[in-house]
Structure formats: structure tokens, C-alpha cells
Amino acid sequence: MNRPLKLASVVLTIAVLGACAESRSELESYIASVKQRPGRPLPPLPKMKEFETFEYAAQELRDPFSRVTSEQASAGDAAVAAAGKGPDLSRRKEELESYPLDALDMVGTMGGAQEMFGLIKDPTGVVHRVRPSNYMGQSHGKILEVHEDRIELTEWFPNGLGGWEERRSAIALDDEE
């Protein structure tokens, strides 16, 4: 760079910095005047919703995370024996009971109004023909009804006290295929 250009850039830099010094005092006076102004009023706080109180009254019941005592189990067994509820554990299992229910797919139906059969595909790809009173699923699921779009069944689940609980479920026709 030549010498006159260097000198001009130094003079310009000094002039710019000098102008900043004057505006700084103006800036400080503006900030002081803004701080002197009264603040705007804040909006009022929103009203808090009042919630209803709830009294927990199940502290006398059995803790679901503790082991079942022999006394509780015998009481549960007695209740189950008296009611006679539960799956038939002595019967021979059918082929579709070796798969979980969510691994089985309904792929269609056969028959008519007199007798309707459901077509169930297992995870290996084999299609089985089922009808009411057949069993499937690993929870002792007994088929109640076969409809064109679903198969309804009841399943038995352990209730944690040595007894059984019955639940209804269904397998719907798989529309993807």
C-alpha cells in the first residue's frame, strides 16, 4: 500500500471513533431518561382454578406390588372353586393355541348362514379352518361366533389371586391381503 492511502485510512478511523464518542453521551442520556419513566402496569394474574379434593380410600386393600400371602391365595382359590370359573386345563390343546392371539390373522370365511367357518393364518403361513367351540391363542381362547368380518372369542387370564378372569376379544378380518 502506498503511504498517502495509509495515512488517509488512519485519519478516517480516528474520525469515526471520535464520532462514536459523541453519540455515546447521547445514548447514555437517552437510557437515563427511559429509566426515569414510570413502568406500565402489569396485567392482573389469571384466576387459579379450584380443584376438587379426592380422598383415597383404598389403603386397606391389598398392595398390587406385594406377593400374595398364602392366606389371600387360599381365599382366592376358595372363591374360584365355589364359582367354578376357569378354563378346562385337562383338555387337549388345539394347534392354534401354540401361538399368541396377536400373531394370528383372519384371512376370510367359508360357508353360509347355517354354518360359518373362519380362516385363520398362523405365523408359519398355514391357513386353518375354525368354527365356534374351537380354541386359539395362548390364553385359553374359545371361539364363540364366526362373522364375515371378525371372530369373537373369550379368553381366560389369571387374576393374581390364584383364580381366573374371563374377557371377550375378537380377531378382525385383515383387509391388507
Contact map, one row per residue, 1 for C-alpha under 8 A:
111011000000000000000000000000000000000000000000000000000000000000000000000000000000000000000000000000000000000000000000000000000000000000000000000000000000000000000000000000000
111111000000000000000000000000000000000000000000000000000000000000000000000000000000000000000000000000000000000000000000000000000000000000000000000000000000000000000000000000000
111111100000000000000000000000000000000000000000000000000000000000000000000000000000000000000000000000000000000000000000000000000000000000000000000000000000000000000000000000000
011111110000000000000000000000000000000000000000000000000000000000000000000000000000000000000000000000000000000000000000000000000000000000000000000000000000000000000000000000000
111111111000000000000000000000000000000000000000000000000000000000000000000000000000000000000000000000000000000000000000000000000000000000000000000000000000000000000000000000000
111111111100000000000000000000000000000000000000000000000000000000000000000000000000000000000000000000000000000000000000000000000000000000000000000000000000000000000000000000000
001111111110000000000000000000000000000000000000000000000000000000000000000000000000000000000000000000000000000000000000000000000000000000000000000000000000000000000000000000000
000111111111000000000000000000000000000000000000000000000000000000000000000000000000000000000000000000000000000000000000000000000000000000000000000000000000000000000000000000000
000011111111100000000000000000000000000000000000000000000000000000000000000000000000000000000000000000000000000000000000000000000000000000000000000000000000000000000000000000000
000001111111110000000000000000000000000000000000000000000000000000000000000000000000000000000000000000000000000000000000000000000000000000000000000000000000000000000000000000000
000000111111111000000000000000000000000000000000000000000000000000000000000000000000000000000000000000000000000000000000000000000000000000000000000000000000000000000000000000000
000000011111111100000000000000000000000000000000000000000000000000000000000000000000000000000000000000000000000000000000000000000000000000000000000000000000000000000000000000000
000000001111111110000000000000000000000000000000000000000000000000000000000000000000000000000000000000000000000000000000000000000000000000000000000000000000000000000000000000000
000000000111111111000000000000000000000000000000000000000000000000000000000000000000000000000000000000000000000000000000000000000000000000000000000000000000000000000000000000000
000000000011111111100000000000000000000000000000000000000000000000000000000000000000000000000000000000000000000000000000000000000000000000000000000000000000000000000000000000000
000000000001111111110000000000000000000000000000000000000000000000000000000000000000000000000000000000000000000000000000000000000000000000000000000000000000000000000000000000000
000000000000111111111000000000000000000000000000000000000000000000000000000000000000000000000000000000000000000000000000000000000000000000000000000000000000000000000000000000000
000000000000011111111100000000000000000000000000000000000000000000000000000000000000000000000000000000000000000000000000000000000000000000000000000000000000000000000000000000000
000000000000001111111110000000000000000000000000000000000000000000000000000000000000000000000000000000000000000000000000000000000000000000000000000000000000000000000000000000000
000000000000000111111111000000000000000000000000000000000000000000000000000000000000000000000000000000000000000000000000000000000000000000000000000000000000000000000000000000000
000000000000000011111111100000000000000000000000000000000000000000000000000000000000000000000000000000000000000000000000000000000000000000000000000000000000000000000000000000000
000000000000000001111111110000000000000000000000000000000000000000000000000000000000000000000000000000000000000000000000000000000000000000000000000000000000000000000000000000000
000000000000000000111111111000000000000000000000000000000000000000000000000000000000000000000000000000000000000000000000000000000000000000000000000000000000000000000000000000000
000000000000000000011111111100000000000000000000000000000000000000000000000000000000000000000000000000000000000000000000000000000000000000000000000000000000000000000000000000000
000000000000000000001111111110000000000000000000000000000000000000000000000000000000000000000000000000000000000000000000000000000000000000000000000000000000000000000000000000000
000000000000000000000111111111000000000000000000000000000000000000000000000000000000000000000000000000000000000000000000000000000000000000000000000000000000000000000000000000000
000000000000000000000011111111100000000000000000000000000000000000000000000000000000000000000000000000000000000000000000000000000000000000000000000000000000000000000000000000000
000000000000000000000001111111110000000000000000000000000000000000000000000000000000000000000000000000000000000000000000000000000000000000000000000000000000000000000000000000000
000000000000000000000000111111111000000000000000000000000000000000000000000000000000000000000000000000000000000000000000000000000000000000000000000000000000000000000000000000000
000000000000000000000000011111111100000000000000000000000000000000000000000000000000000000000000000000000000000000000000000000000000000000000000000000000000000000000000000000000
000000000000000000000000001111111110000000000000000000000000000000000000000000000000000000000000000000000000000000000000000000000000000000000000000000000000000000000000000000000
000000000000000000000000000111111111000000000000000000000000000000000000000000000000000000000000000000000000000000000000000000000000000000000000000000000000000000000000000000000
000000000000000000000000000011111111100000000000000000000000000000000000000000000000000000000000000000000000000000000000000000000000000000000000000000000000000000000000000000000
000000000000000000000000000001111111100000000000000000000000000000000000000000000000000000000000000000000000000000000000000000000000000000000000000000000000000000000000000000000
000000000000000000000000000000111111110000000000000000000000000000000000000000000000000000000000000000000000000000000000000000000000000000000000000000000000000000000000000000000
000000000000000000000000000000011111110000000000000000000000000000000000000000000000000000000000000000000000000000000000000000000000000000000000000000000000000000000000000000000
000000000000000000000000000000001111111000000000000000000000000000000000000000000000000000000000000000000000000000000000000000000000000000000000000000000000000000000000000000000
000000000000000000000000000000000011111100000000000000000000000000000000000000000000000000000000000000000000000000000000000000000000000000000000000000000000000000000000000000000
000000000000000000000000000000000000111110000000000000000000000000000000000000000000000000000000000000000000000000000000000000000000000000000000000000000000000000000000000000000
000000000000000000000000000000000000011111000000000000000000000000000000000000000000000000000000000000000000000000000000000000000000000000000000000000000000000000000000000000000
000000000000000000000000000000000000001111100000000000000000000000000000000000000000000000000000000000000000000000000000000000000000000000000000000000000000000000000000000000000
000000000000000000000000000000000000000111110000000000000000000000000000000000000000000000000000000000000000000000000000000000000000000000000000000000000000000000000000000000000
000000000000000000000000000000000000000011111000000000000000000000000000000000000000000000000000000000000000000000000000000000000000000000000000000000000000000000000000000000000
000000000000000000000000000000000000000001111100000000000000000000000000000000000000000000000000000000000000000000000000000000000000000000000000000000000000000000000000000000000
000000000000000000000000000000000000000000111110000000000000000000000000000000000000000000000000000000000000000000000000000000000000000000000000000000000000000000000000000000000
000000000000000000000000000000000000000000011111000000000000000000000000000000000000000000000000000000000000000000000000000000000000000000000000000000000000000000000000000000000
000000000000000000000000000000000000000000001111100000000000000000000000000000000000000000000000000000000000000000000000000000000000000000000000000000000000000000000000000000000
000000000000000000000000000000000000000000000111110000000000000000000000000000000000000000000000000000000000000000000000000000000000000000000000000000000000000000000000000000000
000000000000000000000000000000000000000000000011111000000000000000000000000000000000000000000000000000000000000000000000000000000000000000000000000000000000000000000000000000000
000000000000000000000000000000000000000000000001111100000000000000000000000000000000000000000000000000000000000000000000000000000000000000000000000000000000000000000000000000000
000000000000000000000000000000000000000000000000111110000000000000000000000000000000000000000000000000000000000000000000000000000000000000000000000000000000000000000000000000000
000000000000000000000000000000000000000000000000011111000000000000000000000000000000000000000000000000000000000000000000000000000000000000000000000000000000000000000000000000000
000000000000000000000000000000000000000000000000001111100000000000000000000000000000000000000000000000000000000000000000000000000000000000000000000000000000000000000000000000000
000000000000000000000000000000000000000000000000000111110000000000000000000000000000000000000000000000000000000000000000000000000000000000000000000000000000000000000000000000000
000000000000000000000000000000000000000000000000000011111000000000000000000000000000000000000000000000000000000000000000000000000000000000000000000000000000000000000000000000000
000000000000000000000000000000000000000000000000000001111110000000000000000000000000000000000000000000000000000000000000000000000000000000000000000000000000000000000000000000000
000000000000000000000000000000000000000000000000000000111111000000000000000000000000000000000000000000000000000000000000000000000000000000000000000000000000000000000000000000000
000000000000000000000000000000000000000000000000000000011111100000000000000000000000000000000000000000000000000000000000000000000000000000000000000000000000000000000000000000000
000000000000000000000000000000000000000000000000000000011111110000000000000000000000000000000000000000000000000000000000000000000000000000000000000000000000000000000000000000000
000000000000000000000000000000000000000000000000000000001111110000000000000000000000000000000000000000000000000000000000000000000000000000000000000000000000000000000000000000000
000000000000000000000000000000000000000000000000000000000111111000000000000000000000000000000000000000000000000000000000000000000000000000000000000000000000000000000000000000000
000000000000000000000000000000000000000000000000000000000011111101000000000000000000000000000000000000000000000000000000000000000000000000000000000000000000000000000000000000000
000000000000000000000000000000000000000000000000000000000000111111000000000000000000000000000000000000000000000000000000000000000000000000000000000000000000000000000000000000000
000000000000000000000000000000000000000000000000000000000000011111000000000000000000000000000000000000000000000000000000000000000000000000000000000000000000000000000000000000000
000000000000000000000000000000000000000000000000000000000000001111100000000000000000000000000000000000000000000000000000000000000000000000000000000000000000000000000000000000000
000000000000000000000000000000000000000000000000000000000000011111110000000000000000000000000000000000000000000000000000000000000000000000000000000000000000000000000000000000000
000000000000000000000000000000000000000000000000000000000000000011111000000000000000000000000000000000000000000000000000000000000000000000000000000000000000000000000000000000000
000000000000000000000000000000000000000000000000000000000000000001111101100000000000000000000000000000000000000000000000000000000000000000000000000000000000000110000000000000000
000000000000000000000000000000000000000000000000000000000000000000111111100000000000000000000000000000000000000000000000000000000000000000000000000000000000000000000000000000000
000000000000000000000000000000000000000000000000000000000000000000011111110000000000000000000000000000000000000000000000000000000000000000000000000000000000000000000000000000000
000000000000000000000000000000000000000000000000000000000000000000001111111000000000000000000000000000000000000000000000000000000000000000000000000000000000000000000000000000000
000000000000000000000000000000000000000000000000000000000000000000011111111100000000000000000000000000000000000000000000000000000000000000000000000000000000000010000000000000000
000000000000000000000000000000000000000000000000000000000000000000011111111110000000000000000000000000000000000000000000000000000000000000000000000000000000000011000000000000000
000000000000000000000000000000000000000000000000000000000000000000000111111111000000000000000000000000000000000000000000000000000000000000000000000000000000000001000000000000000
000000000000000000000000000000000000000000000000000000000000000000000011111111100000000000000000000000000000000000000000000000000000000000000000000000000000000000000000000000000
000000000000000000000000000000000000000000000000000000000000000000000001111111110000000000000000000000000000000000000000000000000000000000000000000000000000000011100000000000000
000000000000000000000000000000000000000000000000000000000000000000000000111111111000000000000000000000000000000000000000000000000000000000000000000000000000000011100000000000000
000000000000000000000000000000000000000000000000000000000000000000000000011111111100000000000000000000000000000000000000000000000000000000000000000000000000000000000000000000000
000000000000000000000000000000000000000000000000000000000000000000000000001111111110000000000000000000000000000000000000000000000000000000000000000000000000000000100000000000000
000000000000000000000000000000000000000000000000000000000000000000000000000111111111110000000000000000000000000000000000000000000000000000000000000000000000000000110000000000000
000000000000000000000000000000000000000000000000000000000000000000000000000011111111100000000000000000000000000000000000000000000000000000000000000000000000000000000000000000000
000000000000000000000000000000000000000000000000000000000000000000000000000001111111000000000000000000000000000000000000000000000000000000000000000000000000000000000000000000000
000000000000000000000000000000000000000000000000000000000000000000000000000000111111100000000000000000000000000000000000000000000000000000000000000000000000000000000000000000000
000000000000000000000000000000000000000000000000000000000000000000000000000000011111110000000000000000000000000000000000000000000000000000000000000000000000000000000000000000000
000000000000000000000000000000000000000000000000000000000000000000000000000000011011111000000000000000000000000000000000000000000000000000000000000000000000000000010000000000000
000000000000000000000000000000000000000000000000000000000000000000000000000000010001111100000000000000000000000000000000000000000000000000000000000000000001000000111100000000000
000000000000000000000000000000000000000000000000000000000000000000000000000000000000111110000000000000000000000000000000000000000000000000010000000000000001000000010000000000000
000000000000000000000000000000000000000000000000000000000000000000000000000000000000011111100000000000000000000000000000000000000000000000000000000000000000000000000000000000000
000000000000000000000000000000000000000000000000000000000000000000000000000000000000001111100000000000000000000000000000000000000000000000000000000000000000000000000000000000000
000000000000000000000000000000000000000000000000000000000000000000000000000000000000000111110000000000000000000000000000000000000000000000000000000000000000000000000000000000000
000000000000000000000000000000000000000000000000000000000000000000000000000000000000000111111000000000000000000000000000000000000000000000000000000000000000000000000000000000000
000000000000000000000000000000000000000000000000000000000000000000000000000000000000000001111100000000000000000000000000000000000000000000000000000000000000000000000000000000000
000000000000000000000000000000000000000000000000000000000000000000000000000000000000000000111110100000000000000000000000000000000000001000000000000000000000000000000000000000000
000000000000000000000000000000000000000000000000000000000000000000000000000000000000000000011111110000000000000000000000000000000000011100000000000000000000000000000000000000000
000000000000000000000000000000000000000000000000000000000000000000000000000000000000000000001111110000000000000000000000000000000000000100000000000000000000000000000000000000000
000000000000000000000000000000000000000000000000000000000000000000000000000000000000000000000111111000000000000000000000010000000000001110000000000000000000000000000000000000000
000000000000000000000000000000000000000000000000000000000000000000000000000000000000000000001111111100000000000000000000000000000000001111111000000000000000000000000000000000000
000000000000000000000000000000000000000000000000000000000000000000000000000000000000000000000111111100000000000000000000000000000000000111000000000000000000000000000000000000000
000000000000000000000000000000000000000000000000000000000000000000000000000000000000000000000001111110110000000000000000011000000000000111000000000000000000000000000000000000000
000000000000000000000000000000000000000000000000000000000000000000000000000000000000000000000000111111110000000000000000000000000000000011100000000000000000000000000000000000000
000000000000000000000000000000000000000000000000000000000000000000000000000000000000000000000000001111110000000000000000000000000000000111000000000000000000000000000000000000000
000000000000000000000000000000000000000000000000000000000000000000000000000000000000000000000000000111111000000000000000000000000000000000000000000000000000000000000000000000000
000000000000000000000000000000000000000000000000000000000000000000000000000000000000000000000000001111111000000000000000011000000000000000000000000000000000000000000000000000000
000000000000000000000000000000000000000000000000000000000000000000000000000000000000000000000000001111111100000000000001111000000000000000000000000000000000000000000000000000000
000000000000000000000000000000000000000000000000000000000000000000000000000000000000000000000000000001111110000000000001110000000000000000000000000000000000000000000000001111000
000000000000000000000000000000000000000000000000000000000000000000000000000000000000000000000000000000011111000000000111100000000000000000000000000001100000000000000000001111000
000000000000000000000000000000000000000000000000000000000000000000000000000000000000000000000000000000001111100000000111100000000000000000000000000000000000000000000000000011001
000000000000000000000000000000000000000000000000000000000000000000000000000000000000000000000000000000000111110000000111000000000000000000000000000110000000000000000000000010000
000000000000000000000000000000000000000000000000000000000000000000000000000000000000000000000000000000000011111000011110000000000000000000000000001100000000000000000000000000000
000000000000000000000000000000000000000000000000000000000000000000000000000000000000000000000000000000000001111100011110000000000000000000000000000000000000000000000000000000000
000000000000000000000000000000000000000000000000000000000000000000000000000000000000000000000000000000000000111111111000000000000000000000000000000000000000000000000000000000000
000000000000000000000000000000000000000000000000000000000000000000000000000000000000000000000000000000000000011111110000000000000000000000000000000000000000000000000000000000000
000000000000000000000000000000000000000000000000000000000000000000000000000000000000000000000000000000000000001111110000000000000000000000000000000000000000000000000000000000000
000000000000000000000000000000000000000000000000000000000000000000000000000000000000000000000000000000000000001111110000000000000000000000000000000000000000000000000000000000000
000000000000000000000000000000000000000000000000000000000000000000000000000000000000000000000000000000000000001111111000000000000000000000000000000000000000000000000000000000000
000000000000000000000000000000000000000000000000000000000000000000000000000000000000000000000000000000000000111111111100000000000010000000000000011000000000000000000000000000000
000000000000000000000000000000000000000000000000000000000000000000000000000000000000000000000000000000000000111000111110000000001110000000000000010000000000000000000000000000000
000000000000000000000000000000000000000000000000000000000000000000000000000000000000000000000000000000000111110000011111000000001110000000000000011000100000000000000000000000000
000000000000000000000000000000000000000000000000000000000000000000000000000000000000000000000000000000000111110000001111100000111100000000000000000000000000000000000000000000000
000000000000000000000000000000000000000000000000000000000000000000000000000000000000000000000000000000011111000000000111110000111100000000000000000000000000000000000000000000000
000000000000000000000000000000000000000000000000000000000000000000000000000000000000000000000000000000011110000000000011111111110000000000000000000000000000000000000000000000000
000000000000000000000000000000000000000000000000000000000000000000000000000000000000000000000001001000111000000000000001111111110000000000000000000000000000000000000000000000000
000000000000000000000000000000000000000000000000000000000000000000000000000000000000000000000000001000110000000000000000111111000000000000000000000000000000000000000000000000000
000000000000000000000000000000000000000000000000000000000000000000000000000000000000000000000000000000000000000000000000111111000000000000000000000000000000000000000000000000000
000000000000000000000000000000000000000000000000000000000000000000000000000000000000000000000000000000000000000000000000111111100000000000000000000000000000000000000000000000000
000000000000000000000000000000000000000000000000000000000000000000000000000000000000000000000000000000000000000000000000111111110000000000000000000000000000000000000000000000000
000000000000000000000000000000000000000000000000000000000000000000000000000000000000000000000000000000000000000000000011110011111000000000000000000000000000000000000000000000000
000000000000000000000000000000000000000000000000000000000000000000000000000000000000000000000000000000000000000000000011110001111100000000000000000000000000000000000000000000000
000000000000000000000000000000000000000000000000000000000000000000000000000000000000000000000000000000000000000000001111000000111110000000000000000000000000000000000000000000000
000000000000000000000000000000000000000000000000000000000000000000000000000000000000000000000000000000000000000000001111000000011111010000000000000000000000000000000000000000000
000000000000000000000000000000000000000000000000000000000000000000000000000000000000000000000000000000000000000000011100000000001111110000000010110000000000000000000000000000000
000000000000000000000000000000000000000000000000000000000000000000000000000000000000000000000000000000000000000000000000000000000111110000000111110000000000000000000000000000000
000000000000000000000000000000000000000000000000000000000000000000000000000000000000000000000000000000000000000000000000000000000011111000000111000000000000000000000000000000000
000000000000000000000000000000000000000000000000000000000000000000000000000000000000000000000100000000000000000000000000000000000111111100000110000000000000000000000000000000000
000000000000000000000000000000000000000000000000000000000000000000000000000000000000000000001101100000000000000000000000000000000000111110011110000000000000000000000000000000000
000000000000000000000000000000000000000000000000000000000000000000000000000000000000000000000111111010000000000000000000000000000000011111011110000000000000000000000000000000000
000000000000000000000000000000000000000000000000000000000000000000000000000000000000000000000001111110000000000000000000000000000000001111111000000000000000000000000000000000000
000000000000000000000000000000000000000000000000000000000000000000000000000000000000000000000000111110000000000000000000000000000000000111111000000000000000000000000000000000000
000000000000000000000000000000000000000000000000000000000000000000000000000000000000000000000000100100000000000000000000000000000000000011111000000000000011100000000000000000000
000000000000000000000000000000000000000000000000000000000000000000000000000000000000001000000000100000000000000000000000000000000000001111111100000000000111000000000000000000000
000000000000000000000000000000000000000000000000000000000000000000000000000000000000000000000000100000000000000000000000000000000000001111111110000000001111000000000000000000000
000000000000000000000000000000000000000000000000000000000000000000000000000000000000000000000000000000000000000000000000000000000001111100011111000000001110000000000000000000000
000000000000000000000000000000000000000000000000000000000000000000000000000000000000000000000000000000000000000000000000000000000011111100001111110000111100000000000000000000000
000000000000000000000000000000000000000000000000000000000000000000000000000000000000000000000000000000000000000000000000000000000001100000000111110000111100000000000000000000000
000000000000000000000000000000000000000000000000000000000000000000000000000000000000000000000000000000000000000000000000000000000011000000000011111000111000000000000000000000000
000000000000000000000000000000000000000000000000000000000000000000000000000000000000000000000000000000000000000000011100000000000011000000000011111101110000000000000000000000000
000000000000000000000000000000000000000000000000000000000000000000000000000000000000000000000000000000000000100000010100000000000000000000000000111111110000000000000000000000000
000000000000000000000000000000000000000000000000000000000000000000000000000000000000000000000000000000000001100000000000000000000000000000000000011111000000000000000000000010000
000000000000000000000000000000000000000000000000000000000000000000000000000000000000000000000000000000000001000000000000000000000000000000000000001111100000000000000000000110000
000000000000000000000000000000000000000000000000000000000000000000000000000000000000000000000000000000000100000000000000000000000000000000000000011111110000000000000000011110000
000000000000000000000000000000000000000000000000000000000000000000000000000000000000000000000000000000000100000000000100000000000000000000000011111011111000000000000000011100000
000000000000000000000000000000000000000000000000000000000000000000000000000000000000000000000000000000000000000000000000000000000000000000000011111001111100000000000001111000000
000000000000000000000000000000000000000000000000000000000000000000000000000000000000000000000000000000000000000000000000000000000000000000001111100000111110000000000001110000000
000000000000000000000000000000000000000000000000000000000000000000000000000000000000000000000000000000000000000000000000000000000000000000011111000000011111000000000111100000000
000000000000000000000000000000000000000000000000000000000000000000000000000000000000000000000000000000000000000000000000000000000000000000111100000000001111100000000111100000000
000000000000000000000000000000000000000000000000000000000000000000000000000000000000011000000000000000000000000000000000000000000000000000111000000000000111110000011110000000000
000000000000000000000000000000000000000000000000000000000000000000000000000000000000000000000000000000000000000000000000000000000000000000100000000000000011111000011110000000000
000000000000000000000000000000000000000000000000000000000000000000000000000000000000000000000000000000000000000000000000000000000000000000000000000000000001111111111000000000000
000000000000000000000000000000000000000000000000000000000000000000000000000000000000000000000000000000000000000000000000000000000000000000000000000000000000111111111000000000000
000000000000000000000000000000000000000000000000000000000000000000010000000000000000000000000000000000000000000000000000000000000000000000000000000000000000011111100000000000000
000000000000000000000000000000000000000000000000000000000000000000010001100110000000000000000000000000000000000000000000000000000000000000000000000000000000011111100000000000000
000000000000000000000000000000000000000000000000000000000000000000000000110110000000000000000000000000000000000000000000000000000000000000000000000000000000011111110000000000000
000000000000000000000000000000000000000000000000000000000000000000000000000110110000010000000000000000000000000000000000000000000000000000000000000000000000011111111000000000000
000000000000000000000000000000000000000000000000000000000000000000000000000000010000111000000000000000000000000000000000000000000000000000000000000000000001111001111100000000000
000000000000000000000000000000000000000000000000000000000000000000000000000000000000010000000000000000000000000000000000000000000000000000000000000000000001111000111110000000000
000000000000000000000000000000000000000000000000000000000000000000000000000000000000010000000000000000000000000000000000000000000000000000000000000000000111100000011111000000000
000000000000000000000000000000000000000000000000000000000000000000000000000000000000000000000000000000000000000000000000000000000000000000000000000000000111100000001111100000000
000000000000000000000000000000000000000000000000000000000000000000000000000000000000000000000000000000000000000000000000000000000000000000000000000000011110000000000111110000000
000000000000000000000000000000000000000000000000000000000000000000000000000000000000000000000000000000000000000000000000000000000000000000000000000000011110000000000011111000000
000000000000000000000000000000000000000000000000000000000000000000000000000000000000000000000000000000000000000000000000000000000000000000000000000001111000000000000001111100000
000000000000000000000000000000000000000000000000000000000000000000000000000000000000000000000000000000001100000000000000000000000000000000000000000001110000000000000000111110000
000000000000000000000000000000000000000000000000000000000000000000000000000000000000000000000000000000001100000000000000000000000000000000000000000011100000000000000000011111000
000000000000000000000000000000000000000000000000000000000000000000000000000000000000000000000000000000001111000000000000000000000000000000000000000111000000000000000000001111100
000000000000000000000000000000000000000000000000000000000000000000000000000000000000000000000000000000001110000000000000000000000000000000000000000000000000000000000000000111111
000000000000000000000000000000000000000000000000000000000000000000000000000000000000000000000000000000000000000000000000000000000000000000000000000000000000000000000000000011111
000000000000000000000000000000000000000000000000000000000000000000000000000000000000000000000000000000000000000000000000000000000000000000000000000000000000000000000000000001111
000000000000000000000000000000000000000000000000000000000000000000000000000000000000000000000000000000000010000000000000000000000000000000000000000000000000000000000000000001111
